[in-house]
Amino acid sequence: MLYLLDANVLIDAARDYYPLQMVPEFWDWLEHHGNLGNVKIPVEMYEEVCDGKDALATWLRRPDIKDALALPEDAYFG
């Protein structure tokens, strides 16, 4: 099963519950499950968060994170 994350899930997690510096295990877990294909972020949501200037945006712009989490544009679940 594939879970799609909305931008607010990442923003709220980084801001309120799992700051990147304080709970890196959560973000490692997210990347791990992205690499397994269990969790993805639609490209539009990914770009919305990447437009920021905070630690979350910087983390998401890393090429390895983008490869793990960004849902490919050509994905079709017909």
N, CA, C and O atoms as a GROMACS GRO file, in nm:
protein
  312
    1MET      N    1   0.085  -0.117   0.000
    1MET     CA    2   0.000   0.000   0.000
    1MET      C    3   0.090   0.124   0.000
    1MET      O    4   0.190   0.129   0.072
    2LEU      N    5   0.052   0.220  -0.080
    2LEU     CA    6   0.126   0.346  -0.090
    2LEU      C    7   0.051   0.454  -0.014
    2LEU      O    8  -0.068   0.475  -0.035
    3TYR      N    9   0.122   0.523   0.074
    3TYR     CA   10   0.066   0.636   0.148
    3TYR      C   11   0.120   0.764   0.088
    3TYR      O   12   0.241   0.780   0.072
    4LEU      N   13   0.030   0.858   0.056
    4LEU     CA   14   0.068   0.987   0.004
    4LEU      C   15   0.058   1.091   0.115
    4LEU      O   16  -0.042   1.098   0.186
    5LEU      N   17   0.162   1.172   0.128
    5LEU     CA   18   0.166   1.274   0.232
    5LEU      C   19   0.137   1.411   0.173
    5LEU      O   20   0.186   1.446   0.066
    6ASP      N   21   0.059   1.487   0.246
    6ASP     CA   22   0.030   1.625   0.209
    6ASP      C   23   0.137   1.714   0.270
    6ASP      O   24   0.206   1.674   0.364
    7ALA      N   25   0.151   1.834   0.217
    7ALA     CA   26   0.252   1.928   0.267
    7ALA      C   27   0.236   1.956   0.415
    7ALA      O   28   0.334   1.965   0.488
    8ASN      N   29   0.112   1.970   0.460
    8ASN     CA   30   0.091   2.006   0.601
    8ASN      C   31   0.136   1.895   0.696
    8ASN      O   32   0.171   1.924   0.811
    9VAL      N   33   0.137   1.771   0.652
    9VAL     CA   34   0.187   1.662   0.736
    9VAL      C   35   0.335   1.685   0.767
    9VAL      O   36   0.378   1.671   0.882
   10LEU      N   37   0.411   1.719   0.665
   10LEU     CA   38   0.554   1.743   0.685
   10LEU      C   39   0.579   1.871   0.764
   10LEU      O   40   0.664   1.874   0.853
   11ILE      N   41   0.506   1.976   0.730
   11ILE     CA   42   0.525   2.105   0.797
   11ILE      C   43   0.491   2.093   0.945
   11ILE      O   44   0.568   2.137   1.030
   12ASP      N   45   0.376   2.036   0.976
   12ASP     CA   46   0.337   2.020   1.117
   12ASP      C   47   0.434   1.929   1.192
   12ASP      O   48   0.469   1.957   1.307
   13ALA      N   49   0.477   1.822   1.129
   13ALA     CA   50   0.571   1.730   1.195
   13ALA      C   51   0.701   1.802   1.228
   13ALA      O   52   0.752   1.790   1.340
   14ALA      N   53   0.755   1.876   1.132
   14ALA     CA   54   0.882   1.945   1.155
   14ALA      C   55   0.868   2.058   1.257
   14ALA      O   56   0.960   2.081   1.336
   15ARG      N   57   0.757   2.126   1.256
   15ARG     CA   58   0.738   2.241   1.344
   15ARG      C   59   0.696   2.202   1.485
   15ARG      O   60   0.746   2.258   1.582
   16ASP      N   61   0.605   2.105   1.496
   16ASP     CA   62   0.542   2.080   1.626
   16ASP      C   63   0.580   1.949   1.694
   16ASP      O   64   0.584   1.943   1.817
   17TYR      N   65   0.606   1.846   1.619
   17TYR     CA   66   0.619   1.714   1.681
   17TYR      C   67   0.757   1.651   1.667
   17TYR      O   68   0.809   1.594   1.763
   18TYR      N   69   0.818   1.661   1.550
   18TYR     CA   70   0.943   1.592   1.522
   18TYR      C   71   1.045   1.685   1.456
   18TYR      O   72   1.082   1.663   1.340
   19PRO      N   73   1.091   1.788   1.525
   19PRO     CA   74   1.191   1.877   1.464
   19PRO      C   75   1.310   1.796   1.412
   19PRO      O   76   1.354   1.701   1.475
   20LEU      N   77   1.359   1.836   1.296
   20LEU     CA   78   1.464   1.758   1.231
   20LEU      C   79   1.586   1.737   1.319
   20LEU      O   80   1.644   1.628   1.319
   21GLN      N   81   1.627   1.838   1.394
   21GLN     CA   82   1.746   1.826   1.478
   21GLN      C   83   1.720   1.744   1.604
   21GLN      O   84   1.812   1.681   1.657
   22MET      N   85   1.597   1.743   1.652
   22MET     CA   86   1.565   1.674   1.777
   22MET      C   87   1.523   1.529   1.758
   22MET      O   88   1.547   1.445   1.846
   23VAL      N   89   1.460   1.498   1.646
   23VAL     CA   90   1.410   1.362   1.622
   23VAL      C   91   1.450   1.317   1.481
   23VAL      O   92   1.364   1.294   1.396
   24PRO      N   93   1.580   1.304   1.457
   24PRO     CA   94   1.623   1.265   1.322
   24PRO      C   95   1.577   1.124   1.285
   24PRO      O   96   1.570   1.090   1.167
   25GLU      N   97   1.546   1.042   1.384
   25GLU     CA   98   1.500   0.905   1.357
   25GLU      C   99   1.369   0.904   1.277
   25GLU      O  100   1.350   0.819   1.190
   26PHE      N  101   1.281   0.999   1.305
   26PHE     CA  102   1.156   1.007   1.230
   26PHE      C  103   1.184   1.034   1.083
   26PHE      O  104   1.126   0.971   0.995
   27TRP      N  105   1.273   1.127   1.057
   27TRP     CA  106   1.303   1.167   0.919
   27TRP      C  107   1.380   1.057   0.846
   27TRP      O  108   1.364   1.038   0.726
   28ASP      N  109   1.466   0.984   0.920
   28ASP     CA  110   1.533   0.867   0.862
   28ASP      C  111   1.431   0.759   0.826
   28ASP      O  112   1.441   0.695   0.722
   29TRP      N  113   1.333   0.739   0.916
   29TRP     CA  114   1.227   0.642   0.893
   29TRP      C  115   1.147   0.679   0.768
   29TRP      O  116   1.114   0.594   0.685
   30LEU      N  117   1.116   0.807   0.756
   30LEU     CA  118   1.040   0.855   0.641
   30LEU      C  119   1.118   0.830   0.511
   30LEU      O  120   1.061   0.782   0.413
   31GLU      N  121   1.246   0.862   0.510
   31GLU     CA  122   1.329   0.837   0.393
   31GLU      C  123   1.335   0.688   0.362
   31GLU      O  124   1.324   0.647   0.247
   32HIS      N  125   1.353   0.606   0.464
   32HIS     CA  126   1.360   0.460   0.446
   32HIS      C  127   1.233   0.408   0.379
   32HIS      O  128   1.240   0.331   0.283
   33HIS      N  129   1.116   0.450   0.430
   33HIS     CA  130   0.991   0.402   0.372
   33HIS      C  131   0.964   0.464   0.234
   33HIS      O  132   0.894   0.404   0.152
   34GLY      N  133   1.018   0.580   0.209
   34GLY     CA  134   1.012   0.635   0.074
   34GLY      C  135   1.091   0.550  -0.023
   34GLY      O  136   1.045   0.522  -0.134
   35ASN      N  137   1.210   0.508   0.019
   35ASN     CA  138   1.292   0.421  -0.066
   35ASN      C  139   1.227   0.286  -0.091
   35ASN      O  140   1.246   0.226  -0.196
   36LEU      N  141   1.149   0.239   0.006
   36LEU     CA  142   1.077   0.112  -0.012
   36LEU      C  143   0.952   0.128  -0.099
   36LEU      O  144   0.894   0.029  -0.143
   37GLY      N  145   0.911   0.253  -0.124
   37GLY     CA  146   0.792   0.277  -0.204
   37GLY      C  147   0.664   0.278  -0.123
   37GLY      O  148   0.555   0.271  -0.179
   38ASN      N  149   0.675   0.286   0.008
   38ASN     CA  150   0.557   0.287   0.095
   38ASN      C  151   0.498   0.425   0.115
   38ASN      O  152   0.378   0.439   0.137
   39VAL      N  153   0.582   0.528   0.109
   39VAL     CA  154   0.541   0.666   0.137
   39VAL      C  155   0.596   0.755   0.026
   39VAL      O  156   0.713   0.746  -0.010
   40LYS      N  157   0.511   0.841  -0.027
   40LYS     CA  158   0.554   0.937  -0.129
   40LYS      C  159   0.484   1.069  -0.107
   40LYS      O  160   0.384   1.077  -0.036
   41ILE      N  161   0.537   1.172  -0.169
   41ILE     CA  162   0.480   1.306  -0.165
   41ILE      C  163   0.451   1.348  -0.308
   41ILE      O  164   0.543   1.352  -0.390
   42PRO      N  165   0.326   1.379  -0.341
   42PRO     CA  166   0.298   1.427  -0.478
   42PRO      C  167   0.388   1.546  -0.510
   42PRO      O  168   0.418   1.628  -0.424
   43VAL      N  169   0.430   1.554  -0.634
   43VAL     CA  170   0.526   1.655  -0.676
   43VAL      C  171   0.480   1.795  -0.640
   43VAL      O  172   0.561   1.878  -0.599
   44GLU      N  173   0.352   1.823  -0.655
   44GLU     CA  174   0.302   1.958  -0.624
   44GLU      C  175   0.321   1.990  -0.476
   44GLU      O  176   0.358   2.103  -0.441
   45MET      N  177   0.298   1.894  -0.390
   45MET     CA  178   0.316   1.915  -0.246
   45MET      C  179   0.464   1.925  -0.213
   45MET      O  180   0.505   2.007  -0.131
   46TYR      N  181   0.543   1.840  -0.277
   46TYR     CA  182   0.688   1.842  -0.257
   46TYR      C  183   0.744   1.980  -0.289
   46TYR      O  184   0.820   2.038  -0.211
   47GLU      N  185   0.705   2.034  -0.404
   47GLU     CA  186   0.755   2.165  -0.446
   47GLU      C  187   0.707   2.276  -0.353
   47GLU      O  188   0.780   2.372  -0.328
   48GLU      N  189   0.586   2.264  -0.302
   48GLU     CA  190   0.532   2.364  -0.209
   48GLU      C  191   0.620   2.374  -0.085
   48GLU      O  192   0.652   2.484  -0.040
   49VAL      N  193   0.659   2.261  -0.030
   49VAL     CA  194   0.742   2.262   0.090
   49VAL      C  195   0.885   2.304   0.057
   49VAL      O  196   0.949   2.374   0.136
   50CYS      N  197   0.935   2.264  -0.058
   50CYS     CA  198   1.071   2.300  -0.098
   50CYS      C  199   1.088   2.450  -0.121
   50CYS      O  200   1.201   2.500  -0.116
   51ASP      N  201   0.980   2.520  -0.146
   51ASP     CA  202   0.989   2.665  -0.166
   51ASP      C  203   1.025   2.740  -0.039
   51ASP      O  204   1.063   2.857  -0.044
   52GLY      N  205   1.014   2.674   0.075
   52GLY     CA  206   1.044   2.738   0.202
   52GLY      C  207   1.194   2.760   0.221
   52GLY      O  208   1.276   2.717   0.140
   53LYS      N  209   1.226   2.828   0.328
   53LYS     CA  210   1.366   2.859   0.358
   53LYS      C  211   1.407   2.802   0.494
   53LYS      O  212   1.504   2.847   0.554
   54ASP      N  213   1.332   2.703   0.542
   54ASP     CA  214   1.360   2.646   0.673
   54ASP      C  215   1.436   2.514   0.660
   54ASP      O  216   1.471   2.472   0.550
   55ALA      N  217   1.460   2.449   0.774
   55ALA     CA  218   1.535   2.324   0.776
   55ALA      C  219   1.463   2.213   0.698
   55ALA      O  220   1.527   2.130   0.634
   56LEU      N  221   1.331   2.212   0.704
   56LEU     CA  222   1.254   2.111   0.632
   56LEU      C  223   1.275   2.124   0.481
   56LEU      O  224   1.298   2.025   0.413
   57ALA      N  225   1.267   2.245   0.431
   57ALA     CA  226   1.287   2.267   0.287
   57ALA      C  227   1.428   2.228   0.245
   57ALA      O  228   1.447   2.167   0.140
   58THR      N  229   1.525   2.261   0.326
   58THR     CA  230   1.664   2.225   0.297
   58THR      C  231   1.680   2.073   0.294
   58THR      O  232   1.747   2.019   0.207
   59TRP      N  233   1.618   2.005   0.390
   59TRP     CA  234   1.626   1.859   0.395
   59TRP      C  235   1.560   1.798   0.272
   59TRP      O  236   1.615   1.706   0.211
   60LEU      N  237   1.442   1.847   0.236
   60LEU     CA  238   1.370   1.791   0.121
   60LEU      C  239   1.442   1.814  -0.011
   60LEU      O  240   1.427   1.734  -0.104
   61ARG      N  241   1.519   1.921  -0.021
   61ARG     CA  242   1.590   1.949  -0.146
   61ARG      C  243   1.712   1.859  -0.168
   61ARG      O  244   1.768   1.857  -0.277
   62ARG      N  245   1.752   1.785  -0.066
   62ARG     CA  246   1.863   1.692  -0.086
   62ARG      C  247   1.824   1.591  -0.194
   62ARG      O  248   1.713   1.537  -0.191
   63PRO      N  249   1.914   1.565  -0.290
   63PRO     CA  250   1.880   1.472  -0.399
   63PRO      C  251   1.836   1.333  -0.351
   63PRO      O  252   1.745   1.274  -0.409
   64ASP      N  253   1.900   1.280  -0.247
   64ASP     CA  254   1.862   1.147  -0.199
   64ASP      C  255   1.723   1.147  -0.138
   64ASP      O  256   1.651   1.047  -0.148
   65ILE      N  257   1.684   1.257  -0.075
   65ILE     CA  258   1.551   1.266  -0.016
   65ILE      C  259   1.447   1.282  -0.127
   65ILE      O  260   1.340   1.221  -0.122
   66LYS      N  261   1.478   1.364  -0.225
   66LYS     CA  262   1.385   1.381  -0.338
   66LYS      C  263   1.362   1.247  -0.408
   66LYS      O  264   1.249   1.212  -0.439
   67ASP      N  265   1.470   1.174  -0.432
   67ASP     CA  266   1.457   1.043  -0.498
   67ASP      C  267   1.371   0.947  -0.416
   67ASP      O  268   1.295   0.868  -0.471
   68ALA      N  269   1.384   0.956  -0.283
   68ALA     CA  270   1.311   0.865  -0.196
   68ALA      C  271   1.164   0.901  -0.184
   68ALA      O  272   1.078   0.812  -0.181
   69LEU      N  273   1.132   1.031  -0.178
   69LEU     CA  274   0.997   1.072  -0.139
   69LEU      C  275   0.910   1.132  -0.249
   69LEU      O  276   0.788   1.121  -0.242
   70ALA      N  277   0.968   1.195  -0.348
   70ALA     CA  278   0.885   1.261  -0.450
   70ALA      C  279   0.819   1.156  -0.539
   70ALA      O  280   0.887   1.069  -0.595
   71LEU      N  281   0.688   1.164  -0.552
   71LEU     CA  282   0.614   1.073  -0.638
   71LEU      C  283   0.642   1.110  -0.783
   71LEU      O  284   0.626   1.225  -0.822
   72PRO      N  285   0.685   1.013  -0.862
   72PRO     CA  286   0.712   1.043  -1.003
   72PRO      C  287   0.590   1.100  -1.074
   72PRO      O  288   0.477   1.056  -1.050
   73GLU      N  289   0.612   1.196  -1.159
   73GLU     CA  290   0.503   1.263  -1.230
   73GLU      C  291   0.425   1.167  -1.318
   73GLU      O  292   0.306   1.186  -1.342
   74ASP      N  293   0.491   1.064  -1.367
   74ASP     CA  294   0.424   0.973  -1.459
   74ASP      C  295   0.352   0.858  -1.387
   74ASP      O  296   0.306   0.763  -1.450
   75ALA      N  297   0.342   0.867  -1.255
   75ALA     CA  298   0.273   0.762  -1.181
   75ALA      C  299   0.124   0.761  -1.218
   75ALA      O  300   0.060   0.866  -1.223
   76TYR      N  301   0.072   0.643  -1.242
   76TYR     CA  302  -0.069   0.628  -1.277
   76TYR      C  303  -0.122   0.507  -1.204
   76TYR      O  304  -0.065   0.398  -1.212
   77PHE      N  305  -0.230   0.526  -1.133
   77PHE     CA  306  -0.290   0.417  -1.057
   77PHE      C  307  -0.429   0.387  -1.110
   77PHE      O  308  -0.526   0.387  -1.034
   78GLY      N  309  -0.441   0.362  -1.241
   78GLY     CA  310  -0.568   0.340  -1.306
   78GLY      C  311  -0.631   0.217  -1.267
   78GLY      O  312  -0.740   0.186  -1.315
   0.00000   0.00000   0.00000
